[in-house]
Amino acid sequence: MKPAGSLVVEDEFVRLAQTDLVPFITLGKTFMLPKGLLEQCSSSMKDEIANKGEVNIGAQRVIVCKEFREWLYSYPRGLRLGIGRDEVYALGIMAGLWGVSELKYDLQQLLDNEQDEPRKKQDEDWEAV
């Protein structure tokens, strides 16, 4: 098991992302992220996350953890799945600890959306001229 803060090789991240996914929940949105990321957390980090507090989104209990958000954002931009920094209130990746049922989401669509964002911004800039 790697230390909680270590980075995963990109190919391994993508392989995990295509196989075993758990919910990643933001207010109003649910994404799927690799269970492997959760498995890299040490038990002490899991305890720390569990002790930081929880938030209910609908009927689903999820954990809030600033350190875990920062760890997620340490991945290369293309693997951030287009989730904005201010959107990430709760990490559904930790919700797996609480038995939250898995929801299906097309990971490729998220990656495509990430690539579309700069184009949309560029189009808006041209329209403003």
N, C-alpha and C positions, 0 to 999 in steps of 0.2 A: 504494500500500500504506500502510495506517495504521500508526502506531507500535504496538509490541507491547502497550502497556498501555492503549490507548484503548478506550472502550466502543463497542459496535456499537449502532446504533439498533435498538430492540426488534423492529420489523417486519422489519428485515433479518435479525436473528437467527432469528426464526421462519421466514422464507423459507428460509434456509440449512438450518435444522433439518429442514425438510420435504423437502429434496432430497438433498444430498450429505453423508452421515454417515460418521464413522469411529468405531472402538471407543473407549469410555471404560471402563477396567477398574478395579474396586475388588476387594478380596479377596472372592472368592465371587460377584461380580456383574459383568455386562458391560452397559453402556449405550451408546447411540449419540449422539454429539455432532457438531455441524457441522464439516465440513472447513474451512469458512471461518475458523473461529477459529484453526486451525493456520496457515492462509495469512497471517494477520495478524502472525504472529511474525517478527521480523527474523531474518536468518541468524545474527547474533551471539547472539540469545536461544536459537535452536535449538542452537547450539554449547554455550552455557552449560548448557542442560537436558541435553544429551547427556553433558556432562562431570560432572554432579552424581552420576551413578550409575544403576544399573538394578536391577530386581528381576524374578525369574521367577515368574510366576503360572501354574501348569500348564506348558504348553510355550510360553507367550507371554512375550516379553521386553518390559517396559514401563519407562518412565522415571519417576523420582521427582523432583519439583521443587516446593518450598514456594512459590516465587514464582508459579508457574503456578497452583497451587491458590488462592492469594490473588487472582489475577487472575480466575479463574472465579467466586469468591465476590463479586466486585465487581458482578456482574450482579444485577438486581432479583430478589427472592425467588421470584417466579413462574417465573423462567427457570432456577432452580437444579436443576430436575428432581427435587426431593425427595431429593437425596443429602446425607446428614449430613456435617457438617464432619469428624468423626473417622473417617468411612469412607473418605475420599479419600486412599488411600495411594499410588496410582499413576495416572498420567494416560495412559490408553490413546489419548487424542487424539494423543499423541506416538508411540504404537506404530505409527502409520501410516508413520513414517519407517523402521521396521524391517520393513515388509512384512507386518504382521499382517493376516490375512484379516478382512474385514468380517463382522460378525454382525448379523442382523436383530433389531430391537427396536422395539416400538411406542412412539414418542415421545409420542403422545397419552396412552397409559396412564401414562407417567411424570408427565406434567403433571397428569392426573387424580389420581394418588396424592399429588402435592404439595398439591392442594386438599383431599384427604380427611384429611390428617394433623391439622389443627386440630380437625376434627370428632371423630376418634378420641380425641384427648386430652380433649376436652370430655366425651365419653361416659364415659371412665375417671374423670374428676373427679366426675361425678354418681354413679357406682357406689360410689365411696369414701365418699360422705356417708352 
